[in-house]
Amino acid sequence: MDEARLGAWLSQAAGAPVAIRAASLLTGGAIQQNWLLAVTRGGAPEEWVLRTDNAATLAVSLPRLEEFALFQAAHAAGVTVPEPLFACADSSVLGAPFFVMRRVAGRATAHKLAKEAAAKGGDDALVRALGRELARIHRITPPRTDLAFLGAPPADPAQAFVAAMRARLNAAGTPRPVLEWGLEALSRHAPPPLPPVLNHNDFRTGNLMVEGGRLTAVLDWEFAAWGDPHADLGWFCAPCWRFGNRALEAGGLGSRAAFLAGYAEAAAPPDPDRLPFWELAATLRWAVIAADQGARHLSGRERGLELALTAQIVPELELDILAQVDGLEGVAVQPTAPEAVPRHAPSPLLEAPDAADLLATAREALLGKLLPALPPALHYEARMAANAIAIASRAIGVAPGFEVDLAALATEIRNGTARREEVRALLRRLARLRCAISNPRALGAT
């Protein structure tokens, strides 16, 4: 970051001399970069956050200037967002467009917020307030000239969602029969359209700043679009955003009932019959995004361990998709004993300890010896490296199990020619096998 050039631009935008005293990259932000700026404006100290693009972005992510316009619209509507300050379209300043907003107090770290909520059996006061906040966002409705870049609302948001996800799968080129299974179910159970509202489209734990049990900011508006209000409700309540607190159905923070009650205090009561559709849609959408993140790494466009590991959650999401499809269709699934995961025999090419043992030793050394010696700023990266080693170790030990022509199976599902009972069982076996490598703990939740 060229602080001198940035400071000169900020001084012009602010209409007063701006000096950058410190700039540090904030954690998180796999898609965008967020920089904390400690500045003086006209001699007075302030703290701002600068938001700009990473080297590679998702095609569905809005440009920074459009996201800035959304912050302005939300701020004017009374939504709890950081005050938007300045936006720059000139890429010569930092190499990409950016915008600046005022820093707000609070934490957005999802697993910490979820852990605190679980410790007290859920925080229904917080999730009720979050329901009211989401209703405020949904008061923003089309047409809006300041949000013209969002385009016309879809005539049928449910079917438009299915079509968009199928287009994303086609563009990726990797056959994913479980995702096709979920999309085929959504297509058959799509609810009729409702009057459109502004969807935040990433309203979840991790994008919500909280301080002292109170919401202080709704962040990350890069996926906003016109749509069905239940899409945001389903996204917040989907299993994938509960961060281990499966019983706390509202974002892993509190009860679904409290969240929906809060929403109903500030908007029309949600339709409970529409929520299963949009919760399944949420899991599917996150699976597609996670796969795209992994593709960014594999393509070489943007190498990053976090991107690679994000793709490893897809099998866990596939298990949720299969269960949610069964729930949507009223299929009663009888509990079964966990299926044994086929294991490789020890490699005759390696002396003891074998490769899996070597990896386990490396992981133990990383967490037990190296991590305590690292500065706290590097702990997150070290834990990601440990997770990658664990996944590699499990991949060595798990045998293929059975052969499946994924492309043919995905095509059969999409065309509606697959034998449903046989395919359901096959997909579950496939997802469980893949989950045994990526996250075996998830097998106990399905």
WOJO-V691986 format. One record per residue. N is the residue number from 1. OMEGA is omega in radians with two decimals (999 if undefined). Layout:
N|OMEGA  N|OMEGA
//
This chain:
1|3.09  2|-3.03  3|3.13  4|3.13  5|3.12  6|-3.14  7|3.12  8|3.14  9|-3.12  10|3.12  11|3.12  12|-3.11  13|-3.07  14|-3.10  15|3.13  16|3.14  17|3.10  18|3.07  19|3.12  20|3.14  21|3.12  22|3.09  23|-3.13  24|3.13  25|3.14  26|3.12  27|-3.10  28|3.12  29|3.13  30|-3.11  31|3.13  32|3.03  33|3.06  34|-3.12  35|3.02  36|3.14  37|2.96  38|-3.01  39|2.85  40|3.08  41|-3.07  42|3.13  43|-3.12  44|-3.12  45|3.06  46|3.05  47|-3.13  48|3.00  49|3.09  50|-3.08  51|-3.13  52|-3.05  53|2.86  54|-3.12  55|3.11  56|-3.13  57|3.06  58|-3.09  59|-3.09  60|3.13  61|3.13  62|3.04  63|-3.04  64|-3.12  65|3.08  66|3.07  67|3.10  68|3.11  69|3.09  70|3.06  71|3.14  72|-3.13  73|3.14  74|3.14  75|3.13  76|-3.12  77|3.12  78|3.07  79|-3.11  80|3.11  81|3.02  82|3.13  83|3.09  84|-3.04  85|-3.04  86|3.05  87|-3.09  88|3.10  89|-3.06  90|-3.10  91|-3.12  92|-3.12  93|-3.11  94|-3.10  95|3.12  96|3.05  97|-3.14  98|2.96  99|-3.08  100|3.10  101|3.14  102|3.09  103|3.07  104|3.13  105|3.07  106|3.11  107|3.08  108|-3.07  109|-2.95  110|-3.03  111|3.11  112|3.10  113|3.12  114|3.13  115|3.11  116|3.13  117|-3.13  118|-3.09  119|3.11  120|3.06  121|-3.13  122|-3.13  123|-3.08  124|3.09  125|3.13  126|-3.07  127|3.04  128|3.09  129|3.10  130|3.06  131|3.11  132|-3.14  133|3.12  134|3.10  135|3.09  136|3.10  137|-3.08  138|3.02  139|3.07  140|-3.04  141|3.10  142|0.00  143|3.09  144|-3.13  145|-3.14  146|3.12  147|-3.10  148|-3.14  149|3.09  150|3.13  151|3.13  152|3.09  153|3.09  154|3.13  155|3.14  156|-3.06  157|-3.10  158|-3.14  159|3.07  160|3.10  161|-3.13  162|-3.13  163|-3.13  164|-3.14  165|3.10  166|3.10  167|3.12  168|3.11  169|3.12  170|-3.11  171|-3.13  172|3.08  173|3.12  174|-3.12  175|-3.14  176|-3.03  177|3.13  178|3.11  179|3.06  180|3.10  181|3.14  182|3.13  183|3.12  184|3.10  185|3.11  186|-3.12  187|-3.11  188|-3.06  189|-3.08  190|3.09  191|3.12  192|-3.08  193|3.00  194|3.04  195|-3.02  196|3.05  197|3.03  198|3.02  199|3.00  200|3.07  201|2.93  202|3.14  203|-3.05  204|3.01  205|-3.03  206|3.05  207|-3.12  208|3.11  209|-3.10  210|3.10  211|3.12  212|3.14  213|-3.10  214|3.09  215|3.10  216|3.11  217|2.93  218|-3.02  219|2.92  220|-3.11  221|-2.98  222|3.14  223|-3.04  224|-3.13  225|3.02  226|3.11  227|3.14  228|-3.14  229|-3.13  230|3.09  231|3.09  232|3.12  233|3.14  234|3.13  235|-3.12  236|-3.07  237|-3.09  238|-3.13  239|-3.05  240|-3.11  241|3.11  242|3.01  243|3.07  244|3.13  245|-3.03  246|-3.10  247|3.09  248|-2.89  249|3.11  250|3.07  251|-3.06  252|-3.07  253|-3.08  254|-3.05  255|3.05  256|-3.10  257|-3.14  258|3.14  259|-3.13  260|3.09  261|3.10  262|3.11  263|-3.10  264|3.09  265|-3.05  266|-3.13  267|3.09  268|-3.13  269|3.12  270|3.09  271|-3.08  272|-3.14  273|3.13  274|-3.02  275|3.13  276|3.10  277|-3.02  278|3.03  279|3.03  280|3.10  281|3.13  282|-3.13  283|3.11  284|-3.11  285|3.13  286|3.09  287|3.12  288|3.11  289|-3.13  290|3.10  291|3.10  292|3.10  293|3.09  294|3.13  295|3.07  296|3.12  297|-3.06  298|-3.12  299|-3.07  300|3.14  301|3.13  302|3.14  303|3.11  304|-3.13  305|3.13  306|3.10  307|-3.13  308|-3.11  309|3.11  310|3.14  311|-3.11  312|3.11  313|-3.08  314|3.12  315|3.09  316|3.09  317|3.11  318|3.08  319|3.09  320|3.14  321|-3.13  322|3.12  323|-3.13  324|3.06  325|3.11  326|3.12  327|3.13  328|-3.08  329|3.10  330|3.13  331|3.09  332|-3.12  333|3.12  334|3.11  335|3.12  336|3.08  337|3.13  338|3.13  339|3.12  340|3.13  341|-3.13  342|-3.09  343|3.02  344|2.95  345|3.10  346|-3.10  347|3.10  348|-3.09  349|-3.07  350|2.99  351|3.05  352|0.00  353|-3.11  354|-3.03  355|3.14  356|3.12  357|3.11  358|3.11  359|3.12  360|3.11  361|3.12  362|-3.13  363|3.13  364|3.12  365|-3.13  366|-3.08  367|-3.04  368|-3.05  369|-3.04  370|-3.06  371|-3.13  372|-3.11  373|-3.11  374|3.02  375|-3.09  376|-3.11  377|-3.12  378|-3.09  379|-3.12  380|3.13  381|3.14  382|3.12  383|3.05  384|3.11  385|3.11  386|3.10  387|3.13  388|3.11  389|-3.14  390|3.13  391|3.12  392|3.13  393|3.13  394|3.14  395|3.10  396|-3.02  397|-3.07  398|3.12  399|-3.13  400|3.08  401|3.12  402|-3.11  403|3.12  404|3.02  405|-3.02  406|-3.11  407|-3.14  408|-3.13  409|3.12  410|3.13  411|3.11  412|-3.13  413|-3.12  414|-3.11  415|3.13  416|-3.12  417|-3.10  418|3.05  419|-2.86  420|-3.08  421|3.13  422|-3.11  423|3.12  424|-3.14  425|-3.14  426|-3.13  427|3.13  428|3.10  429|-3.11  430|-3.13  431|3.14  432|3.12  433|3.14  434|-3.14  435|3.10  436|3.08  437|-2.99  438|-3.09  439|-3.08  440|3.11  441|-3.13  442|-3.13  443|3.14  444|-3.09  445|-3.06  446|999
//
